[in-house]
C-alpha cells in the first residue's frame, strides 16, 4: 500500500467516524429530539409561515383585474351603466363579448338624441378617458382597476410580479450572506423589516414605478422572512422529527396563510387594508431575540462558544434534560479544531460531487417552482371563481404535505420528488385541453397537490445535503436560481391571452424535465446533516444512483488537524 493510499484510507476512516459521531447530533439526543423547547420553536414559526404566504399571495389579489371592463365615455356618465356600455362599445349591444379596449369614434350628442348605438362600421379608437369596471368577479377596486392597468397597460401587472422575484433574488443573496456572516437571527429580523417597509410603501404608491419598487422590497423578504427561522429550528430538531416538522409547518402555517388570503380579501374588500393587515405579522420578528435562540452550530463555527453554551444550558433547563459533561467537553474541544480544508462556498463548488448535486437541485427546484407559481397565478383564468379556485388550489397544499410526511421517510426524498413531478405533468397536460369550469379547476387542484409534494421534498433535500458552514448561503443560492425562473412565470401565464392551453402545456413539460433531472439527486433520508465538505461529498457518493466512487475527493479534506490551545 502506497503512502498516498494509506492517507486516503485514514481520511475516509476519520470522515466516517465524524459522520457517525457528530457531537451536535448527540447533544440533541441528550436534550431531546423534540422536547418542550423544540415544540415552542416550531410554534414560533407560525406567524412567519403565514407572513411568507401573505407576502407571496396578497399581490395577486391586490393586482387582480376585473374581467368585465370597457372604455369610459364622459358624455354618457349620466346614463344607466348597461345603457352607456351598449351605446359606446363595439359588440356590447349584441352580447357579453364586447371589446374591452376600443370605443366608437363618433358624435356623442347625436347618440344621446337617438339612444341608439352607432352603426357597426363606425371607426373605433383606443380608450382615451380611462375604463369602467364591473366588479362581479373581483368585488373591490384593485391596483389594476384603480390605475387602468388593462389593454395596452396590462403588462404592468406581470411586470410588478417579475420585479417582486428580482427582489427575491437579491434578498436571497443578501440575507443568505448575512445568515452565514452575522447569524441566522439578524438576517431573519432584517428580512422581515424590509418586507414590512415594502408593504407600507406599496400602500402609499401612486404610479407604476413606485409600486414596482415597493414590490422589489417585498420580494427581498420573500422566502428569507421564514426560511431563516426554518433552517435555525431544523438544526435543533432530531433527525427522526425533521420530516414532519418541515412538512407540517409548511402545510399548517404557509398553506393555512395561503387559504386565508382570499378569505381576508373578500372580508376586507380594499387592497390597501388587505396589504396592511397581512404585513403586521412581520413585526413580530422584532421580539425573536428574546424568544428564539441563535443557531448553536453557527455560534460554534463562529468561535462564540460562551453564547453557544448558554443556549444549550437553556435547552437543558426547559427540556429538563442533562447533557453529560464529557459531551460538553468534546463539543468545546471540537469547536477549537481547525482543519486545513476550505469550508467556503467556493470550496463546495470546486467539489465535483457537491457541485453536480447543486446543479441538479438548482435545475429541479427552478423548473418545479415555475410550475408551482404559475398554476397559482392561473387561478384567475381557471374555473368560474378566482377566489374559490385559489382557495382550493392552496388548500391542496395541506393534504399534500400531510402525505409527504407519511411517504418521505418510507420511500425517500428522491423517489417522492420524481414520482410526484411526473404525476403533476400528466394532470397539467390534461388540464390544458379542458374548457374553463369545474372539471378544469379540479385537474388544476390535483396538479397543484403533486407539485406541492415535489416542492416539499426538494426543500428538505437542500439543507440536509449542504455542510454547516455553507448551509444558509447554499440554500439561498438554490432559492436565488429558482427565483430567476419565477421572474418569467407571470409572463408564461400572460401567454394564455394568445393561446389558452399554452401555459399549462409549458408547465407540464417543465415538470417532466424536472422529474428526469431529479433522478440525479442524492438521497438524504435517515442521514445526519453534514458538518464538512468531506461529509457532504461522502453523502453524495454513497446515495446517488450513478455514483463514480473515487477517493480523490476525500483525500484533499482531512489529513491535517490542528488544535488551538
Phi, psi and omega in degrees: 000128181285167179297321180296314182292327177295319178294323178297314179300318180295319179299314181296320179297317178296318180296316181297317179297317181296320182294319184281345188233041179298119185299317182296323178295322178290326175298317179298321177297322181288320181275352181106127182290334176212071180271190181301317182296316179296322178295323177295318180296321177297317178296325180295341178287342188305302184297331183277332170296319177293320179299322177298315178295318182296313184292336178273318188270324187302320178303331178294325179276333178285332182248009180302143184254117172303127188287336181263100177215162183202169183291139177275134177240109185304323184293343185251008188293342180278352182272166174300147187301318180291321182294314182292329175291316181295329182281334192246342190249129177302129177087350185289327183285342185253355181171187184271350183269061182276167179284123183276345191236358182233155180222151178298139174261090189215176176274108187286340176296318178292324178297319180293330179291323184262337186054037175235143181294153176299160177302150183303332182278002179298135179301151178240157178223158176297160180301131182250340185236030179087196186229158169250146184235141173256116188270056177278313183274324176242101192278034177200162179285135180243177176302319182296315181284326180293323186250006176069040179274065178224172178055240183288349177252010182296336182290348178295331180293305176296333177297313180296325178290323178293319179296326176303315182283335170297318175298322178299320179298312180294317181297320179298318178295311185294308185284334173295316177295317178299321181298324179275331183273320187240357179113157182293318184295312178303320179294319179297314181294316180299319180298317181292323178296315179299318179297319179294316178300317179297320179296315179296322179298323179293327180295320184268000180292156183239333185229203184283309191283325176289328176292315180293327176295321177294326177291332175297316178295317177299320179296326178301325180278338181304132181083301184295335180292348179232317189295327177302315178291322178300314180296318181299312182295320182299329180291337181266353183263140179294155182306326182289349183245355186295324182296310183287328177296314180300311190274322181288327175293321176296318182292310186283318186272304181287313178296318178298321177296320179294319178293325182288334185302308179295330177295314178296321180298317179289329181285314183282316180054040176204116188296328179291315178295324178299314179297318181296311183299318185280350177269346184298323180303334181294335179293338179296341179298335181295339180267356185292332178301336180262353185235339184237130180281153172290159179296122177296322179300316180292318179300317180294317180290341179260012177062038176247063189291330180296316177294320180298317179295322178299318179296315181294324177296323178293322176300316179302315183294313184289316182278351180057044177232163181238139173264123180304145183298326179293330177289320175302314181299316179295321179297315180294319179295319181295332180288341180268356180287131174243125179262155175284358182278155177264122182252028182272172176297326178297320179294322178299317181288341176278343181279115183305313181298313182289323179297314179297320179293322178296317179299317181296312182292328177296313180295318181297311182291326179298310181292320179295320183292327176298315178293319179301312181288319185295318182293330177288319179290337177284356181304329181290339184246001181242138179079182185264346184218120182303315185291319179292315180299316180296316182296316180292321179296319178289324179297332178299337180294327185292305176294329180299314181287333173295318178294323178301318178304321183281336187253334190295318180277347178272312185258344179099156182295316184294313181299315179298318180300310184296311184297315183291326177294320179292323176293320177299320179297318181300314181288332176293317178297318178296316183298328185299330187251017171261144178291157180299128181160192184300321181295315179295320178299319180297315178297321179295320179295319179295319177300315180299324178304310183286324177297321177298318178300316180296315180300319181295316179297318180295320180300325181282329181297318190301302181293334180283343182264332189271141176295158186303314187298335182237019184296315181288311182292324177293318176299320179294323178299317178299315181293323178302313185291323179282341172288333173300320178293316184289346172304327185264353185296321180293330177285329174296318175299321180298333180296340178298342176293336182263322174210112191303319182287346190302312180302317181293324177295319179293319178295321177297317179298319179297322178295322178297311180298317180298319179297323179293317180293328182298340177296341181272357184283153172285161177256119184257006181301127175072011181259145174290147176297129182293140177268327186235169176300320182298317179295322177295319178298316181295320178302315181295312183298326185277345188236346178288155185291321183243068185281137170260099192276090177249162181257350185297327181297325182276330186302325184282356195268306198240006191301337184236128177231131182239132178261132171282132178254000000 
